C-alpha cells in the first residue's frame, strides 16, 4: 500500500506512515482549528475564565481535527477511496471491529446499525475499490463477537483470516533475539533475557507454548525490573493470567501444587492418562480417544488427578468454567466462542469440564432455555470437529453420569469412561502413605498404615485427608509435632461418614455401569461389589442395573427416563 490509515474508536484516524501524513490530511480535507472558539460565560463568582483555559485553547490553533465518530469516519474514508489520487493504493486498518459491529443475536438492530452493516458490506464488494487496489483489514480478537452479517452474506467479499499463536520456531527466534541483545561495555546482562542455569533457549521456547510474543516480552520486562532471571513459575503465572484475560475468565489454566507422585491408589489410571497424553503431544491421532469421562463418588480423586497431570505432563490443561445453566445470558454464548477459540489456539491441549452433569438448564424462562440450548449445541459441534481430533482432548468429570445431557454421550465425544470407585484396602493404604509427605506432616515410624486402611472402609481419598489432618491436631493437643499411631486411631474412631452407605454403592454402580475399559476397573472392588457384579473377570451389567433399581427404591431416587 502507498498510504496506510488506522482507526480506533478511542483515538480516531491515525497515520502510521508519517511520510504521507500531510498528503493524506490534504486528500481527506481534514479541517484545521483556525481560531479559538468563543468562551462561554464564566462560572458564577468569576469575572473571566482562568488564563490556563485560554492557553489550552491557543494550543489547538493549527492542529488537525481528529475524526473519532464512526459515521463521520466512514463518510470521510469513502470520499478518500473514491478520489483516486492517481495510482495511490490505500490500506485501511480498523481495530476492534466488534465495537463498531457487535454481534447482537437477541437484540434488535437499530436503524443506524443496519446502515453501518450495509456500508461495510457494500465496501467489501465494491469493484472500484478493488480495481484501485484498496484493502480493508478488520481486526478482532474473536470473530464470534462480530456481527455475522458481515461475513455470512453471498454479496460480500469479506474473508476471515485466522492469525494463530506463534509457533515453536517463532517463539525460539524471538527468545534468541532477547538473549543476544547488543549491550555496551560495562552493561553486560542489563538488557539481555536471563534464563535459569542449564535452561536452553529451546527448552524455554517449549515452556512458553500458549504465550504470544507480547507475553514473552512482558516476562522479559518483568524480570529486568525485578533484576532477576525468568523462572518457570513466572512462565506458568504469565500463562495463567493470559488465558484468564483472553477468555474473560471462562478458562482457567490447571497447574496443581503437587504432581502425580502425591496421589495414591490411582496408578492404573495415571498410567492410562500418561499414555494418552504422550500420544496427544506426539499428534498420534489414532491413539488419542475422542474424549474421556471420569465418573465416581465425590472425593475419589477425579479433579485432584487432573490438577496433578497439569503439573507433571508438560501440556496445557484448561478448565472451562462459568457456563452452567444458571441464569445464562447472551454474553455466555460470546464467552463460550471466545473460550473455544483460545482452546483451538493452544493445541495440543486438554479441555476439562468439571461436573458436566450440571451443564443443563433447569429453570422455566424460555429465553434462557433457548440460550442454554445454543450453548450446548455450539459446544458439542466444537467437540465433534474432526479437524481437532488428536489435537484437543476433552476430559470431563461427574458424580452422576446418568444425569449428563445425552448430546455429550453420543459416539465420538466422551467415548472412554473411567470409573473412580471408593478405594479398596490396598488403595487406602497407598493414599495414607502419600498424604503425610504431601502435606509436610511428620509421622512416627511405628504408624501402621495397613492397620488404619482396614479400619477405614467406605472412606474416600477426601475422607482420608480429613482423618490425616485430624490426627495431626490430636498430636498437637498432646504437645507433639509428630503423629503417632494412636493419633490416627483416635481420628478414625471419631470420624463420621458424610454419606449414606447405599448412596456410596449407588454412585459406584452408576460409574461402573458406564465403564468402557475393564483394565481401568480396580480389583478387588470394595463393599462386596466384587462378588456381586464381576463374573469371569467381566462386568455383569444385568446385575448392576438390577441393584441400581433396588437402591433407587431404597433412596427414593426417581430414575431418569
JOLINGI-V474576 format. One record per residue. SS is DSSP state (@ for helix, = for strand, . for the rest). PSI is psi in radians with two decimals (none if undefined). BURIAL is + if it has 16 or more other C-alpha atoms within 10 Angstrom, else -. Layout:
# JOLINGI-V474576
ss:SS psi:PSI burial:BURIAL
ss:SS psi:PSI burial:BURIAL
This chain:
# JOLINGI-V474576
ss:. psi:2.56 burial:-
ss:. psi:-0.50 burial:-
ss:= psi:2.45 burial:+
ss:= psi:2.21 burial:+
ss:= psi:2.64 burial:+
ss:= psi:2.35 burial:+
ss:= psi:2.32 burial:+
ss:= psi:2.65 burial:+
ss:. psi:-0.55 burial:+
ss:. psi:-0.55 burial:-
ss:. psi:-0.24 burial:-
ss:= psi:-2.73 burial:+
ss:= psi:2.27 burial:+
ss:= psi:2.85 burial:+
ss:. psi:1.55 burial:+
ss:. psi:-0.54 burial:-
ss:. psi:1.59 burial:-
ss:@ psi:-0.62 burial:-
ss:@ psi:-0.54 burial:-
ss:@ psi:0.16 burial:-
ss:@ psi:-0.84 burial:+
ss:@ psi:-0.72 burial:-
ss:@ psi:-0.70 burial:-
ss:@ psi:-0.75 burial:+
ss:@ psi:-0.77 burial:-
ss:@ psi:-0.75 burial:-
ss:@ psi:-0.64 burial:+
ss:@ psi:-0.18 burial:+
ss:. psi:0.78 burial:-
ss:. psi:2.25 burial:-
ss:. psi:2.63 burial:-
ss:= psi:2.66 burial:-
ss:. psi:1.76 burial:+
ss:. psi:-0.32 burial:-
ss:. psi:2.86 burial:-
ss:. psi:2.29 burial:-
ss:. psi:2.53 burial:-
ss:. psi:2.39 burial:-
ss:. psi:2.46 burial:-
ss:. psi:3.09 burial:-
ss:. psi:2.36 burial:-
ss:. psi:2.68 burial:-
ss:. psi:2.75 burial:-
ss:. psi:2.32 burial:-
ss:. psi:-0.14 burial:-
ss:. psi:2.39 burial:-
ss:. psi:-0.54 burial:-
ss:. psi:2.87 burial:-
ss:. psi:2.57 burial:-
ss:. psi:2.61 burial:-
ss:@ psi:-0.51 burial:-
ss:@ psi:-0.54 burial:-
ss:@ psi:-0.66 burial:-
ss:@ psi:-0.73 burial:-
ss:@ psi:-0.67 burial:-
ss:@ psi:-0.67 burial:-
ss:@ psi:-0.66 burial:-
ss:@ psi:-0.57 burial:-
ss:. psi:-0.38 burial:-
ss:. psi:-0.23 burial:-
ss:. psi:2.24 burial:-
ss:. psi:-0.11 burial:-
ss:. psi:2.65 burial:-
ss:= psi:2.46 burial:-
ss:. psi:2.31 burial:-
ss:. psi:2.50 burial:-
ss:. psi:1.80 burial:+
ss:. psi:-0.70 burial:-
ss:. psi:2.25 burial:-
ss:@ psi:-0.75 burial:+
ss:@ psi:-0.72 burial:-
ss:@ psi:-0.69 burial:-
ss:@ psi:-0.77 burial:+
ss:@ psi:-0.69 burial:-
ss:@ psi:-0.78 burial:-
ss:@ psi:-0.76 burial:+
ss:@ psi:-0.73 burial:-
ss:@ psi:-0.72 burial:-
ss:@ psi:-0.73 burial:-
ss:@ psi:-0.78 burial:+
ss:@ psi:-0.62 burial:+
ss:@ psi:-0.15 burial:-
ss:@ psi:-0.45 burial:-
ss:. psi:-1.17 burial:-
ss:. psi:0.88 burial:-
ss:. psi:-2.24 burial:-
ss:. psi:0.42 burial:-
ss:. psi:2.10 burial:-
ss:. psi:2.26 burial:+
ss:= psi:2.32 burial:+
ss:= psi:2.29 burial:+
ss:= psi:2.03 burial:+
ss:= psi:2.25 burial:+
ss:= psi:2.03 burial:+
ss:. psi:2.48 burial:+
ss:. psi:1.02 burial:+
ss:@ psi:-0.39 burial:+
ss:@ psi:-0.34 burial:+
ss:@ psi:-0.42 burial:-
ss:@ psi:-0.69 burial:+
ss:. psi:1.24 burial:+
ss:= psi:2.70 burial:+
ss:. psi:1.93 burial:+
ss:. psi:1.31 burial:-
ss:. psi:-0.69 burial:-
ss:. psi:0.04 burial:-
ss:. psi:2.21 burial:-
ss:. psi:2.40 burial:-
ss:. psi:2.45 burial:-
ss:. psi:2.86 burial:-
ss:@ psi:-0.69 burial:-
ss:@ psi:-0.67 burial:-
ss:@ psi:-0.68 burial:-
ss:@ psi:-0.75 burial:-
ss:@ psi:-0.73 burial:-
ss:@ psi:-0.79 burial:+
ss:@ psi:-0.77 burial:+
ss:@ psi:-0.61 burial:-
ss:@ psi:-0.83 burial:-
ss:@ psi:-0.66 burial:+
ss:@ psi:-0.72 burial:+
ss:@ psi:-0.73 burial:-
ss:@ psi:-0.68 burial:+
ss:@ psi:-0.44 burial:+
ss:. psi:0.22 burial:-
ss:. psi:2.05 burial:-
ss:@ psi:-0.58 burial:-
ss:@ psi:-0.74 burial:-
ss:@ psi:-0.78 burial:+
ss:@ psi:-0.70 burial:-
ss:@ psi:-0.58 burial:-
ss:. psi:-0.06 burial:+
ss:. psi:0.28 burial:-
ss:. psi:2.62 burial:+
ss:= psi:2.43 burial:+
ss:= psi:2.18 burial:+
ss:= psi:2.11 burial:+
ss:= psi:2.18 burial:+
ss:. psi:2.36 burial:-
ss:. psi:2.62 burial:-
ss:. psi:-0.53 burial:+
ss:. psi:2.11 burial:+
ss:@ psi:-0.49 burial:+
ss:@ psi:-0.26 burial:+
ss:@ psi:-0.14 burial:+
ss:= psi:2.51 burial:+
ss:. psi:2.24 burial:+
ss:@ psi:-0.37 burial:+
ss:@ psi:-0.38 burial:+
ss:@ psi:-0.52 burial:+
ss:. psi:-0.76 burial:+
ss:. psi:1.18 burial:-
ss:. psi:2.25 burial:-
ss:. psi:-0.40 burial:-
ss:. psi:-0.24 burial:-
ss:. psi:2.79 burial:+
ss:. psi:0.79 burial:+
ss:. psi:2.12 burial:+
ss:. psi:2.15 burial:-
ss:. psi:2.37 burial:-
ss:. psi:2.07 burial:-
ss:. psi:2.22 burial:-
ss:. psi:1.86 burial:-
ss:. psi:2.87 burial:-
ss:. psi:2.69 burial:+
ss:. psi:2.46 burial:+
ss:. psi:3.03 burial:-
ss:@ psi:-0.79 burial:+
ss:@ psi:-0.65 burial:-
ss:@ psi:-0.72 burial:-
ss:@ psi:-0.73 burial:+
ss:@ psi:-0.76 burial:+
ss:@ psi:-0.71 burial:-
ss:@ psi:-0.70 burial:+
ss:@ psi:-0.73 burial:+
ss:@ psi:-0.58 burial:+
ss:@ psi:-0.76 burial:-
ss:@ psi:-0.50 burial:+
ss:@ psi:-0.46 burial:+
ss:. psi:0.63 burial:-
ss:. psi:2.42 burial:-
ss:. psi:2.42 burial:-
ss:. psi:2.53 burial:-
ss:. psi:2.81 burial:-
ss:. psi:2.31 burial:-
ss:. psi:-0.10 burial:-
ss:. psi:0.43 burial:-
ss:. psi:2.26 burial:-
ss:. psi:-0.01 burial:+
ss:. psi:-0.60 burial:-
ss:. psi:-0.47 burial:+
ss:. psi:2.59 burial:+
ss:. psi:2.30 burial:+
ss:. psi:2.20 burial:+
ss:= psi:2.74 burial:+
ss:. psi:2.73 burial:-
ss:. psi:2.40 burial:-
ss:. psi:0.10 burial:-
ss:. psi:1.98 burial:-
ss:. psi:2.85 burial:-
ss:@ psi:-0.60 burial:+
ss:@ psi:-0.69 burial:-
ss:@ psi:-0.77 burial:-
ss:@ psi:-0.62 burial:+
ss:@ psi:-0.62 burial:+
ss:@ psi:-0.73 burial:+
ss:@ psi:-0.51 burial:+
ss:. psi:0.27 burial:+
ss:. psi:2.31 burial:+
ss:. psi:-0.19 burial:+
ss:. psi:2.54 burial:+
ss:. psi:3.13 burial:+
ss:@ psi:-0.55 burial:-
ss:@ psi:-0.64 burial:-
ss:@ psi:-0.75 burial:+
ss:@ psi:-0.69 burial:+
ss:@ psi:-0.65 burial:+
ss:@ psi:-0.69 burial:-
ss:@ psi:-0.75 burial:+
ss:@ psi:-0.83 burial:+
ss:@ psi:-0.76 burial:-
ss:@ psi:-0.73 burial:-
ss:@ psi:-0.64 burial:+
ss:@ psi:-0.64 burial:+
ss:@ psi:-0.54 burial:-
ss:. psi:-0.05 burial:-
ss:. psi:0.89 burial:-
ss:. psi:2.99 burial:-
ss:. psi:2.89 burial:+
ss:= psi:2.00 burial:+
ss:. psi:2.86 burial:-
ss:@ psi:-0.61 burial:-
ss:@ psi:-0.60 burial:-
ss:@ psi:-0.66 burial:-
ss:@ psi:-0.75 burial:+
ss:@ psi:-0.81 burial:+
ss:@ psi:-0.66 burial:-
ss:@ psi:-0.71 burial:+
ss:@ psi:-0.80 burial:+
ss:@ psi:-0.80 burial:+
ss:@ psi:-0.69 burial:+
ss:@ psi:-0.75 burial:+
ss:@ psi:-0.71 burial:+
ss:@ psi:-0.79 burial:+
ss:@ psi:-0.79 burial:-
ss:@ psi:-0.48 burial:+
ss:. psi:0.07 burial:+
ss:. psi:0.67 burial:-
ss:. psi:0.08 burial:-
ss:. psi:-0.25 burial:+
ss:= psi:2.47 burial:+
ss:= psi:2.17 burial:+
ss:= psi:2.25 burial:+
ss:. psi:2.08 burial:+
ss:. psi:1.71 burial:+
ss:. psi:2.82 burial:+
ss:. psi:-0.41 burial:-
ss:. psi:2.66 burial:+
ss:. psi:-2.98 burial:+
ss:@ psi:-0.30 burial:+
ss:@ psi:-0.28 burial:-
ss:@ psi:-0.05 burial:+
ss:. psi:2.18 burial:+
ss:. psi:2.70 burial:+
ss:. psi:0.03 burial:+
ss:. psi:0.48 burial:+
ss:@ psi:-0.67 burial:+
ss:@ psi:-0.63 burial:-
ss:@ psi:-0.65 burial:+
ss:@ psi:-0.73 burial:+
ss:@ psi:-0.76 burial:-
ss:@ psi:-0.86 burial:-
ss:@ psi:-0.63 burial:+
ss:@ psi:-0.75 burial:-
ss:@ psi:-0.72 burial:-
ss:@ psi:-0.79 burial:+
ss:@ psi:-0.67 burial:+
ss:@ psi:-0.68 burial:+
ss:@ psi:-0.68 burial:+
ss:@ psi:-0.76 burial:+
ss:@ psi:-0.48 burial:+
ss:. psi:0.18 burial:-
ss:. psi:0.62 burial:+
ss:. psi:1.47 burial:-
ss:. psi:-0.64 burial:-
ss:. psi:-0.35 burial:-
ss:. psi:-0.52 burial:-
ss:. psi:2.19 burial:+
ss:. psi:2.80 burial:+
ss:. psi:-0.60 burial:+
ss:= psi:2.83 burial:+
ss:= psi:2.32 burial:+
ss:= psi:2.13 burial:+
ss:= psi:2.08 burial:+
ss:= psi:2.43 burial:+
ss:= psi:3.00 burial:+
ss:. psi:2.77 burial:+
ss:. psi:2.56 burial:+
ss:. psi:0.09 burial:+
ss:. psi:0.06 burial:+
ss:. psi:0.22 burial:+
ss:@ psi:-0.98 burial:+
ss:@ psi:-0.64 burial:+
ss:@ psi:-0.67 burial:+
ss:@ psi:-0.74 burial:+
ss:@ psi:-0.75 burial:+
ss:@ psi:-0.72 burial:+
ss:@ psi:-0.68 burial:+
ss:@ psi:-0.63 burial:+
ss:@ psi:-0.56 burial:+
ss:@ psi:-0.64 burial:+
ss:@ psi:-0.56 burial:-
ss:. psi:-0.07 burial:+
ss:. psi:0.65 burial:-
ss:. psi:2.62 burial:+
ss:= psi:2.24 burial:+
ss:= psi:2.12 burial:+
ss:= psi:2.44 burial:+
ss:= psi:2.21 burial:+
ss:= psi:2.09 burial:+
ss:. psi:2.87 burial:-
ss:. psi:0.39 burial:-
ss:. psi:0.57 burial:+
ss:. psi:2.88 burial:+
ss:. psi:0.69 burial:+
ss:. psi:1.85 burial:+
ss:. psi:0.98 burial:-
ss:. psi:2.59 burial:+
ss:. psi:3.00 burial:+
ss:@ psi:-0.63 burial:+
ss:@ psi:-0.46 burial:-
ss:@ psi:-0.65 burial:+
ss:@ psi:-0.81 burial:+
ss:@ psi:-0.74 burial:+
ss:@ psi:-0.70 burial:+
ss:@ psi:-0.81 burial:+
ss:@ psi:-0.71 burial:+
ss:@ psi:-0.77 burial:+
ss:@ psi:-0.71 burial:+
ss:@ psi:-0.65 burial:+
ss:@ psi:-0.63 burial:+
ss:@ psi:-0.72 burial:+
ss:@ psi:-0.76 burial:+
ss:@ psi:-0.68 burial:+
ss:@ psi:-0.29 burial:+
ss:. psi:-0.01 burial:+
ss:. psi:2.48 burial:+
ss:. psi:2.43 burial:+
ss:= psi:2.67 burial:+
ss:= psi:2.21 burial:+
ss:= psi:2.14 burial:+
ss:= psi:2.29 burial:+
ss:= psi:1.96 burial:+
ss:. psi:2.57 burial:+
ss:. psi:0.94 burial:+
ss:@ psi:-0.34 burial:+
ss:@ psi:-0.29 burial:+
ss:@ psi:0.03 burial:+
ss:. psi:1.23 burial:+
ss:. psi:2.78 burial:+
ss:. psi:2.27 burial:+
ss:. psi:0.06 burial:-
ss:. psi:-2.95 burial:-
ss:. psi:-0.14 burial:-
ss:. psi:2.13 burial:-
ss:@ psi:-0.62 burial:-
ss:@ psi:-0.74 burial:-
ss:@ psi:-0.65 burial:+
ss:@ psi:-0.70 burial:+
ss:@ psi:-0.72 burial:-
ss:@ psi:-0.72 burial:+
ss:@ psi:-0.68 burial:+
ss:@ psi:-0.68 burial:-
ss:@ psi:-0.72 burial:-
ss:@ psi:-0.84 burial:+
ss:@ psi:-0.80 burial:+
ss:@ psi:-0.79 burial:-
ss:@ psi:-0.65 burial:-
ss:@ psi:-0.83 burial:+
ss:@ psi:-0.52 burial:-
ss:@ psi:-0.74 burial:-
ss:@ psi:-0.74 burial:+
ss:@ psi:-0.54 burial:+
ss:. psi:0.08 burial:+
ss:. psi:1.97 burial:-
ss:@ psi:-0.41 burial:-
ss:@ psi:-0.26 burial:-
ss:@ psi:0.00 burial:+
ss:. psi:2.34 burial:+
ss:. psi:-0.02 burial:+
ss:. psi:-0.65 burial:+
ss:= psi:2.09 burial:+
ss:= psi:2.09 burial:+
ss:= psi:2.20 burial:+
ss:= psi:2.31 burial:+
ss:= psi:2.82 burial:+
ss:= psi:2.56 burial:+
ss:= psi:2.47 burial:+
ss:. psi:-0.42 burial:+
ss:. psi:1.37 burial:+
ss:@ psi:-0.33 burial:+
ss:@ psi:-0.28 burial:+
ss:@ psi:0.04 burial:-
ss:. psi:2.46 burial:+
ss:. psi:2.36 burial:-
ss:@ psi:-0.49 burial:-
ss:@ psi:-0.58 burial:-
ss:@ psi:-0.34 burial:+
ss:@ psi:0.03 burial:-
ss:. psi:2.68 burial:-
ss:. psi:2.39 burial:-
ss:. psi:0.11 burial:+
ss:. psi:-1.14 burial:+
ss:. psi:1.21 burial:+
ss:. psi:-0.70 burial:+
ss:= psi:2.04 burial:+
ss:= psi:2.08 burial:+
ss:= psi:1.99 burial:+
ss:= psi:2.48 burial:+
ss:= psi:1.39 burial:+
ss:. psi:3.06 burial:+
ss:. psi:2.54 burial:+
ss:. psi:2.45 burial:+
ss:. psi:-3.07 burial:+
ss:@ psi:-0.69 burial:+
ss:@ psi:-0.71 burial:-
ss:@ psi:-0.66 burial:+
ss:@ psi:-0.71 burial:+
ss:@ psi:-0.74 burial:+
ss:@ psi:-0.72 burial:+
ss:@ psi:-0.82 burial:+
ss:@ psi:-0.73 burial:+
ss:@ psi:-0.52 burial:+
ss:@ psi:-0.37 burial:-
ss:@ psi:-0.67 burial:+
ss:@ psi:-0.91 burial:+
ss:@ psi:-0.56 burial:-
ss:@ psi:-0.67 burial:-
ss:. psi:0.18 burial:-
ss:. psi:0.74 burial:-
ss:. psi:2.03 burial:-
ss:. psi:2.55 burial:-
ss:= psi:2.69 burial:+
ss:. psi:2.58 burial:-
ss:. psi:-0.33 burial:-
ss:. psi:-0.03 burial:-
ss:. psi:2.19 burial:+
ss:. psi:1.64 burial:+
ss:@ psi:-0.54 burial:+
ss:@ psi:-0.73 burial:-
ss:@ psi:-0.73 burial:-
ss:@ psi:-0.68 burial:+
ss:@ psi:-0.56 burial:+
ss:@ psi:-0.46 burial:-
ss:. psi:-0.05 burial:-
ss:. psi:0.65 burial:+
ss:. psi:2.53 burial:-
ss:. psi:-0.02 burial:+
ss:. psi:2.36 burial:+
ss:. psi:3.06 burial:+
ss:@ psi:-0.64 burial:+
ss:@ psi:-0.67 burial:-
ss:@ psi:-0.73 burial:+
ss:@ psi:-0.58 burial:+
ss:@ psi:-0.76 burial:+
ss:@ psi:-0.73 burial:-
ss:@ psi:-0.74 burial:+
ss:@ psi:-0.78 burial:+
ss:@ psi:-0.67 burial:+
ss:@ psi:-0.55 burial:+
ss:@ psi:-0.63 burial:+
ss:@ psi:-0.66 burial:+
ss:@ psi:-0.69 burial:+
ss:@ psi:-0.71 burial:+
ss:@ psi:-0.74 burial:+
ss:@ psi:-0.59 burial:-
ss:@ psi:-0.34 burial:-
ss:. psi:0.41 burial:-
ss:. psi:0.66 burial:-
ss:. psi:2.60 burial:-
ss:. psi:-0.01 burial:+
ss:. psi:2.31 burial:+
ss:= psi:2.25 burial:+
ss:. psi:2.91 burial:+
ss:@ psi:-0.67 burial:+
ss:@ psi:-0.49 burial:-
ss:@ psi:-0.70 burial:+
ss:@ psi:-0.73 burial:+
ss:@ psi:-0.76 burial:+
ss:@ psi:-0.75 burial:-
ss:@ psi:-0.56 burial:+
ss:@ psi:-0.77 burial:+
ss:@ psi:-0.53 burial:-
ss:@ psi:-0.12 burial:-
ss:. psi:2.35 burial:+
ss:. psi:2.16 burial:-
ss:. psi:2.27 burial:-
ss:. psi:-0.16 burial:-
ss:. psi:2.72 burial:-
ss:. psi:2.49 burial:-
ss:@ psi:-0.67 burial:-
ss:@ psi:-0.63 burial:-
ss:@ psi:-0.69 burial:-
ss:@ psi:-0.82 burial:+
ss:@ psi:-0.70 burial:+
ss:@ psi:-0.84 burial:+
ss:@ psi:-0.62 burial:+
ss:@ psi:-0.75 burial:+
ss:@ psi:-0.67 burial:+
ss:@ psi:-0.72 burial:+
ss:@ psi:-0.75 burial:+
ss:@ psi:-0.58 burial:+
ss:@ psi:-0.55 burial:+
ss:@ psi:-0.15 burial:+
ss:. psi:2.42 burial:+
ss:. psi:-0.21 burial:-
ss:. psi:2.04 burial:-
ss:@ psi:-0.54 burial:-
ss:@ psi:-0.28 burial:-
ss:@ psi:0.11 burial:+
ss:. psi:2.02 burial:+
ss:. psi:2.54 burial:+
ss:. psi:2.39 burial:-
ss:. psi:2.78 burial:-
ss:. psi:2.57 burial:+
ss:. psi:3.09 burial:+
ss:. psi:0.53 burial:+
ss:. psi:0.19 burial:-
ss:@ psi:-0.42 burial:-
ss:@ psi:-0.84 burial:-
ss:@ psi:-0.43 burial:-
ss:@ psi:-0.65 burial:-
ss:@ psi:-0.10 burial:+
ss:= psi:2.15 burial:+
ss:= psi:2.17 burial:-
ss:. psi:0.74 burial:-
ss:. psi:0.44 burial:-
ss:= psi:2.68 burial:-
ss:= psi:2.32 burial:+
ss:. psi:1.67 burial:-
ss:@ psi:-0.52 burial:-
ss:@ psi:-0.81 burial:-
ss:@ psi:-0.61 burial:-
ss:@ psi:-0.84 burial:+
ss:@ psi:-0.66 burial:-
ss:@ psi:-0.76 burial:-
ss:@ psi:-0.61 burial:+
ss:@ psi:-0.75 burial:+
ss:@ psi:-0.68 burial:+
ss:@ psi:-0.75 burial:-
ss:@ psi:-0.61 burial:+
ss:@ psi:-0.66 burial:-
ss:@ psi:-0.78 burial:-
ss:@ psi:-0.61 burial:-
ss:@ psi:-0.12 burial:-
ss:. psi:0.55 burial:-
ss:. psi:2.28 burial:-
ss:. psi:2.07 burial:-
ss:. psi:2.47 burial:-
ss:. psi:2.26 burial:-
ss:. psi:none burial:-
